[in-house]
Structure formats: C-alpha cells, structure tokens
C-alpha cells in the first residue's frame, strides 16, 4: 500500500518531496506503532498501519502509545474478512459452517488466522458471539502463507483471512470462500456472496492507512491531508490499485479518526464478552 500510494502523495505535496520506507517488524505491529507515536512531532514521520491491530493491542497489554492521540491522516484500504475452505470441503455456505460448529462443540472445527488478536482472529470471535456459536479451535500462524498451506494440507478446517489475499487460489479452484464480510460483493471475486446475503448481518475486515506522530504542526497536517485527498482520487493511483485488486475505502482526517474511535469502542465491548488473548 505504501509503495503504491506514496509516490502519488509526493507528487501532490510538491517541492521535490521524497519518501523512504523503514520496516519496523515485531510484536504484532506494536514495535512499529510505538516508533510512530514516539517520533519527533515534526510531521515527517508517517506510519502505514493496520486496524483493528493498532487499537486492539492497548486493550490486551501495555503499549507505549495511546490510540486516540495519533494524528489520523488517511485510511486507504478496507480489506474485508472472508472464511475460506479447501475446495474438497463439504462446507459450501455459512449455514453449513454454523451447523457444523453447533454439531461439534468443543473442538470439532479448527480455523487458522494470522495470529492472536489480529483482524482475522477478532473477526471470528465477533462472528461466533453474534451467531451464538460454540467456540471453534483457533490455530494462529505467523502469516497468511503458512495458514493457507495448512488449509491446503488439510490440517485445519477453515481459514479466516482477507478476501484480497486469496484471489489466485480462489480463481484456480483450490480454495472456496464461504462468504465475504463486506456490505457488497468484492469486485475481483463477484461470485462470492456476502455474509448479509446469507442471512448474517456481519461486517469485518482490515483497515490500512496512514498516521503521524501526535502534535505535529497544524500546517503540515493540513498539507498532508490535502495531498492524500488528491492522491486517493488521482486516476493514476486508482489504476495502480485496480491492477492489484486493492479494495479502497478513502477516509481523510476527521473521518478516519471517527472510524477508528468507533472501532475502538466495539473492540472494548468485544473484549468484555470474549477476551482474545489466549
């Protein structure tokens, strides 16, 4: 996302603006989030972040940042969660999944995710709570690639992931999406029905966007918001995003902050019902 969008942002910032990407892996994005939050508040350090991971971490453990205090620049992507099974699975719909979960409580079905407290894991917990299903067995992995391999190898019953991550395998007929947790169908996989179409009013996904350090100068914040607004509507960026089937949800400034505040409240309510840290 950052490598695709930032050249367009720099074009709209003007004055020869350039960007350098510095990876800060570790602790489920906590290391990177803390680096952004605690950087010098000059406005030149941005963070490409993902939610619900960023607001979820402070709910489960001590971190060196406060979610509401970030400077929320722009959301770019809303990558809906989806439930995937191997092509040979007898499960063909969400109704089949619910029936199987109720018929085998206490460990009959297992699902993979990209880790405890990630958007995939939280999506399944919220789905189980919303539908009153018994808990399925969670098998966390260190990324989508090993989780997908486990599904293809028959080691797990189900994979919870993001719809854009499985386009090739879905088109090749190696896996099958039972549904996508989005308001509308995903344009790159139009045959996959939404959860709502199957009678489950449920929406979940990974939001990916850009934040800055708290307290940056208002003039720089306004310049960044303006440049991101222009870049996100730039036909050249839109064409780049379409080539990668990147599901966009542009939100800038206050609109982005409001979305995260609502997400934070929802996560805290879910934590009270079903803490996700295992």
C-alpha positions in Angstrom: 0.0 0.0 0.0 2.7 2.5 1.0 4.9 1.8 -2.1 1.9 2.2 -4.4 0.4 5.3 -2.9 3.3 7.4 -1.6 4.7 8.3 -5.0 1.3 9.9 -5.8 1.2 11.7 -2.4 4.7 13.1 -3.0 3.6 14.4 -6.4 0.8 16.3 -4.8 3.0 17.6 -1.9 5.3 19.1 -4.5 8.7 20.8 -3.7 10.5 17.6 -4.6 9.1 15.6 -1.7 10.5 12.1 -1.4 9.8 9.1 0.9 11.8 6.4 2.4 10.2 3.2 3.8 11.6 1.8 7.0 10.3 -1.5 8.2 9.7 -2.0 11.9 8.5 -5.6 12.4 7.7 -7.2 15.7 5.1 -7.8 18.4 2.2 -7.9 16.0 2.8 -4.3 14.8 3.4 -2.9 18.3 7.1 -2.0 17.6 6.2 0.0 14.5 3.2 1.7 16.2 5.3 2.8 19.1 8.0 4.1 16.8 5.5 6.3 15.0 3.8 7.5 18.2 7.1 8.5 19.9 8.9 10.1 16.9 9.7 13.8 17.0 6.4 15.7 16.2 7.7 17.5 13.2 5.4 15.8 10.7 7.9 14.0 8.6 7.4 10.5 10.1 4.3 8.7 8.9 3.2 5.2 9.7 1.5 2.7 7.5 -0.7 1.0 10.0 -3.4 -1.6 10.1 -6.6 -1.7 12.3 -8.0 -3.4 14.3 -4.5 -4.4 15.3 -3.4 -0.9 16.4 -6.4 -0.1 18.6 -6.6 -3.8 19.8 -3.1 -4.0 21.3 -3.6 -1.5 24.1 -6.7 -3.3 25.2 -4.9 -6.6 25.8 -1.5 -5.4 27.0 0.7 -2.4 28.0 2.0 -0.4 25.0 3.8 2.9 24.6 1.1 4.7 22.6 -2.5 5.9 23.1 -4.7 5.2 20.1 -6.8 8.4 20.2 -3.7 10.6 20.2 -2.3 9.6 16.9 -2.6 12.2 14.1 -5.0 10.3 11.8 -4.1 11.2 8.2 -5.9 8.9 5.8 -7.4 5.4 5.6 -6.7 3.8 2.2 -7.8 0.2 2.2 -10.7 -1.8 3.7 -9.9 -5.4 3.1 -12.9 -7.5 4.2 -12.5 -10.7 6.1 -13.7 -13.9 4.5 -14.0 -17.5 5.5 -12.2 -20.0 3.2 -12.2 -23.8 3.0 -10.3 -26.2 0.8 -12.1 -27.0 -2.5 -12.8 -30.5 -1.3 -14.5 -29.4 2.0 -18.2 -30.4 2.5 -18.8 -26.9 3.7 -20.3 -24.8 1.0 -22.0 -21.9 2.8 -22.1 -20.1 6.1 -25.2 -22.1 7.1 -23.1 -25.3 6.7 -20.4 -23.8 8.9 -22.8 -22.8 11.6 -24.5 -26.2 11.6 -21.1 -27.9 11.8 -20.0 -25.7 14.6 -23.1 -26.4 16.6 -23.0 -30.1 15.8 -19.4 -30.5 17.0 -18.9 -28.1 20.0 -15.7 -28.2 22.0 -13.1 -28.9 19.3 -14.7 -30.3 16.2 -13.8 -27.5 13.8 -10.4 -25.6 13.7 -9.6 -22.4 12.0 -6.4 -20.7 11.1 -5.6 -17.0 11.4 -2.5 -14.7 11.1 -2.2 -14.5 14.9 -3.9 -13.9 18.2 -5.6 -10.5 18.3 -5.3 -9.9 14.6 -8.2 -8.8 12.4 -8.8 -12.4 11.3 -9.0 -13.8 14.9 -11.1 -10.9 16.1 -13.5 -11.3 13.2 -14.1 -15.0 14.1 -14.7 -14.2 17.8 -17.1 -11.4 16.8 -18.9 -13.8 14.4 -19.2 -16.6 17.0 -20.5 -14.1 19.5 -23.0 -12.6 17.1 -24.3 -16.0 16.0 -24.2 -17.6 19.4 -21.9 -20.4 18.2 -19.7 -22.5 20.4 -16.0 -21.6 20.1 -14.1 -23.3 17.4 -10.4 -24.2 17.9 -8.1 -21.3 16.9 -4.8 -22.2 15.3 -2.7 -19.0 14.9 0.1 -18.7 12.3 2.9 -16.2 11.7 1.3 -15.1 8.4 -1.2 -15.8 5.7 1.2 -18.0 3.7 1.7 -20.7 6.3 -2.0 -20.5 7.3 -3.0 -21.1 3.7 -0.6 -24.0 3.4 -2.2 -25.6 6.5 -5.6 -25.2 4.9 -4.5 -26.8 1.6 -2.8 -29.6 3.5 -5.9 -30.5 5.4 -4.5 -29.5 8.8 -7.3 -27.0 9.6 -11.0 -26.9 8.7 -11.2 -23.3 7.9 -9.1 -20.2 7.2 -10.1 -16.7 8.2 -8.3 -14.2 6.1 -8.7 -11.1 3.9 -10.5 -11.5 0.6 -7.8 -9.9 -1.5 -5.2 -12.3 -0.2 -6.8 -15.4 -1.8 -7.7 -14.2 -5.3 -5.4 -16.5 -7.2 -6.2 -19.6 -5.2 -9.9 -18.9 -5.4 -9.8 -18.4 -9.2 -7.8 -21.6 -9.6 -10.4 -23.5 -7.7 -8.1 -24.7 -5.0 -10.0 -23.0 -2.2 -13.6 -21.8 -1.8 -14.8 -18.6 0.0 -17.9 -19.3 2.0 -18.6 -15.6 2.2 -17.1 -12.1 2.5 -17.9 -9.9 5.5 -18.5 -6.7 3.4 -21.5 -4.6 2.6 -21.2 -5.6 -1.1 -19.5 -8.3 -3.1 -15.8 -7.9 -3.9 -15.4 -6.8 -7.5 -12.4 -9.1 -8.1 -14.4 -12.2 -7.0 -18.0 -11.3 -7.8 -19.3 -14.9 -7.3 -18.5 -14.9 -3.6 -21.7 -13.9 -1.7 -21.6 -11.5 1.3 -22.5 -12.6 4.8 -25.6 -10.4 4.6 -26.8 -12.2 1.5 -26.7 -15.4 3.5 -28.6 -14.0 6.4 -25.8 -13.0 8.7 -25.6 -9.2 9.3 -21.9 -9.1 9.9 -19.1 -6.8 8.5 -15.4 -7.1 9.4 -12.0 -6.5 7.8 -8.6 -4.9 8.0 -8.4 -1.2 7.5 -5.0 0.1 6.4 -4.0 3.7 6.3 -1.5 6.3 7.4 -1.0 8.1 10.7 1.5 10.6 12.0 3.0 11.4 15.4 0.7 13.2 17.9 1.0 17.0 17.9 2.5 17.7 14.5 2.2 21.3 13.3 -1.2 22.1 12.0 0.1 23.4 8.8 1.9 20.2 8.0 -1.1 18.2 9.0 -3.3 20.2 6.6 -0.8 19.8 3.8 -0.6 16.0 4.3 -4.4 15.7 4.4 -4.7 17.7 1.2 -2.0 15.7 -0.6 -3.6 12.4 0.5 -7.0 13.6 -0.6 -5.7 14.4 -4.0 -3.7 11.2 -4.3 -6.5 9.0 -3.3 -8.7 10.4 -6.1 -5.9 10.5 -8.6 -6.8 8.3 -11.7 -3.2 7.1 -11.9 -3.3 5.8 -8.3 -6.8 4.3 -8.9 -5.4 2.4 -11.9 -2.5 1.1 -9.8 -4.8 0.0 -7.1 -7.2 -1.7 -9.5 -4.3 -3.8 -11.0 -3.7 -5.2 -7.6 -7.4 -5.7 -6.7 -6.8 -3.4 -3.7 -10.1 -2.7 -2.0 -10.2 1.0 -1.3 -12.0 3.0 1.4 -10.6 6.5 1.3 -11.2 8.5 4.5 -9.1 11.6 5.4 -8.5 13.4 8.7 -11.5 13.5 11.0 -13.5 10.9 9.1 -10.6 8.4 9.6 -10.3 9.3 13.3 -14.1 8.8 13.8 -13.9 5.4 12.2 -11.1 4.3 14.5 -12.9 5.7 17.5 -16.0 3.6 16.7 -13.7 0.5 16.1 -12.0 1.1 19.5 -15.4 1.2 21.3 -16.5 -2.0 19.5 -13.3 -3.8 20.4 -13.5 -2.9 24.0 -17.1 -4.2 24.1 -16.0 -7.5 22.5 -13.1 -7.8 25.0 -15.6 -7.6 27.9 -17.6 -10.5 26.3 -14.7 -12.6 24.8 -11.1 -11.6 25.5 -9.0 -12.6 22.5 -5.6 -13.0 24.2 -5.0 -16.8 24.7 
